[in-house]
Amino acid sequence: MHQHTFIAGGAAAAPATRPPPGPAAPAPSVSSLVAVVTAG
C-alpha cells in the first residue's frame, strides 16, 4: 500500500521536473521514487 503512495508521489514529481513526456521521463520518475523512499 505504501508503495502505491510513493509511486503516486514520484509520478506527480516527475511531470514537474520533466514536463515533456519522453523515454527519459520514466528514469527521473524512478530516481524521484528512490529519493522519496530514502527520505521517507
URCORGI-V920125 format. One record per pair of residues at least 6 apart in sequence whose ideal C-beta (glycine too) atoms are under 7 Angstrom apart, sorted by the first residue. I is the first residue (numbers start at 1). GAP is how many residues later the second one is. Records with the same first field share a line. If there is no record, write none. Layout:
BEGIN
I: GAP + GAP
END
This chain:
BEGIN
6: 27 + 30 + 31
7: 26
9: 27
10: 19 + 22 + 23 + 26
11: 18
13: 19
14: 11 + 14 + 15 + 18
17: 11
18: 7 + 10
END
